[in-house]
Amino acid sequence: MNLKNQARELKKEVKSWVFKLQNRHKEQFNCPVCNYTGAFKDLKAATAWRKHAQCPKCRALERHRIQYLVVDQLLSKLDTSTLSMLHFAPENFFRGYFADKFGRYETADLYMPEVDHRVDLQNLPFADQSYDFVFASHVLEHIPDDLKAIAEIRRILKPKGIAILPVPLVAEQTIEYPEPNPKEEYHVRAPGLEYFERYEAYFSRVERINSDALPTKHQLYVYENRSQWPSKDCPLRLAMEGERFLDVVPICYV
């Protein structure tokens, strides 16, 4: 690690300790991604503040923490040194983790800079059975023809391949939008819990791991007031009761 990166990491460490001390009376959690222990940051969401959302050290959100736990447990059972992986819309702190695990690690996106492949998920240029593992988190809610994208992911996976394809769960039943919503980062749908049934037409088995199945110390729920939907920014979302919502990580097996 060069001096510039060392200074950046030290600055992050100091800022997280300052935040931890300032919020020592708040509820305490542990981040499985970076092993920070202390209060998590609240964040402004579409409808209200999202409580206990972000690790102040590595900036992992609820979805990153649950995904890390599920993937780390899954990969611990595999010899990934001989496997190939394709990572769509790659998150920075997952890049190094996956690159260290897999024998061949590649990244892809339609718009992001500094990826190995600039591709459309609905029409991938790769040959059949090119990869052992595909990870695409919070991607399919942006894809107009998501069934075509799911079929393409299945096509490029090798026998015994695995895909991890989480989406944000923000509806009781999936709502399709007539056009992308720029206020929702150009989402074309609001996925519901039944959304993962779409994967079952393409994969032999889809295992769903939810927030309730993992240790509460990592804070894997989405705390959000959704009773104010529909709103100006989210006109097609419907109100949802409660203030704490499950997240789910679907593991799709070829």
ChimeraX attribute file (.defattr): number of C-alpha atoms within 10 A of each C-alpha:
attribute: neighborCount
match mode: 1-to-1
recipient: residues
	/A:1	7
	/A:2	6
	/A:3	8
	/A:4	9
	/A:5	10
	/A:6	11
	/A:7	12
	/A:8	10
	/A:9	15
	/A:10	12
	/A:11	13
	/A:12	16
	/A:13	15
	/A:14	12
	/A:15	13
	/A:16	22
	/A:17	17
	/A:18	13
	/A:19	16
	/A:20	21
	/A:21	11
	/A:22	11
	/A:23	15
	/A:24	12
	/A:25	10
	/A:26	12
	/A:27	11
	/A:28	16
	/A:29	18
	/A:30	19
	/A:31	29
	/A:32	19
	/A:33	22
	/A:34	14
	/A:35	13
	/A:36	19
	/A:37	19
	/A:38	22
	/A:39	25
	/A:40	29
	/A:41	18
	/A:42	15
	/A:43	15
	/A:44	11
	/A:45	13
	/A:46	18
	/A:47	17
	/A:48	14
	/A:49	14
	/A:50	19
	/A:51	20
	/A:52	22
	/A:53	25
	/A:54	22
	/A:55	28
	/A:56	24
	/A:57	24
	/A:58	17
	/A:59	18
	/A:60	22
	/A:61	22
	/A:62	21
	/A:63	23
	/A:64	20
	/A:65	22
	/A:66	27
	/A:67	24
	/A:68	18
	/A:69	18
	/A:70	19
	/A:71	16
	/A:72	16
	/A:73	11
	/A:74	11
	/A:75	13
	/A:76	10
	/A:77	8
	/A:78	10
	/A:79	11
	/A:80	18
	/A:81	11
	/A:82	11
	/A:83	16
	/A:84	21
	/A:85	25
	/A:86	26
	/A:87	25
	/A:88	24
	/A:89	19
	/A:90	20
	/A:91	14
	/A:92	8
	/A:93	14
	/A:94	15
	/A:95	14
	/A:96	11
	/A:97	13
	/A:98	22
	/A:99	16
	/A:100	13
	/A:101	19
	/A:102	20
	/A:103	14
	/A:104	17
	/A:105	19
	/A:106	19
	/A:107	21
	/A:108	21
	/A:109	20
	/A:110	13
	/A:111	11
	/A:112	13
	/A:113	11
	/A:114	11
	/A:115	17
	/A:116	13
	/A:117	18
	/A:118	17
	/A:119	16
	/A:120	14
	/A:121	23
	/A:122	17
	/A:123	12
	/A:124	16
	/A:125	13
	/A:126	13
	/A:127	10
	/A:128	14
	/A:129	14
	/A:130	16
	/A:131	25
	/A:132	22
	/A:133	24
	/A:134	23
	/A:135	22
	/A:136	21
	/A:137	21
	/A:138	16
	/A:139	19
	/A:140	22
	/A:141	22
	/A:142	18
	/A:143	18
	/A:144	18
	/A:145	13
	/A:146	18
	/A:147	16
	/A:148	14
	/A:149	19
	/A:150	20
	/A:151	17
	/A:152	19
	/A:153	27
	/A:154	24
	/A:155	18
	/A:156	21
	/A:157	24
	/A:158	16
	/A:159	13
	/A:160	10
	/A:161	21
	/A:162	23
	/A:163	25
	/A:164	21
	/A:165	23
	/A:166	23
	/A:167	24
	/A:168	21
	/A:169	21
	/A:170	22
	/A:171	19
	/A:172	17
	/A:173	14
	/A:174	16
	/A:175	17
	/A:176	16
	/A:177	15
	/A:178	10
	/A:179	11
	/A:180	17
	/A:181	17
	/A:182	11
	/A:183	12
	/A:184	14
	/A:185	10
	/A:186	13
	/A:187	21
	/A:188	22
	/A:189	26
	/A:190	24
	/A:191	22
	/A:192	16
	/A:193	17
	/A:194	12
	/A:195	17
	/A:196	21
	/A:197	10
	/A:198	13
	/A:199	20
	/A:200	13
	/A:201	13
	/A:202	19
	/A:203	18
	/A:204	11
	/A:205	15
	/A:206	22
	/A:207	14
	/A:208	14
	/A:209	16
	/A:210	17
	/A:211	20
	/A:212	12
	/A:213	10
	/A:214	14
	/A:215	12
	/A:216	12
	/A:217	13
	/A:218	22
	/A:219	26
	/A:220	29
	/A:221	24
	/A:222	22
	/A:223	21
	/A:224	21
	/A:225	21
	/A:226	22
	/A:227	15
	/A:228	15
	/A:229	17
	/A:230	15
	/A:231	15
	/A:232	10
	/A:233	14
	/A:234	17
	/A:235	12
	/A:236	17
	/A:237	22
	/A:238	19
	/A:239	16
	/A:240	17
	/A:241	12
	/A:242	11
	/A:243	14
	/A:244	15
	/A:245	18
	/A:246	15
	/A:247	23
	/A:248	26
	/A:249	25
	/A:250	20
	/A:251	22
	/A:252	23
	/A:253	21
	/A:254	17
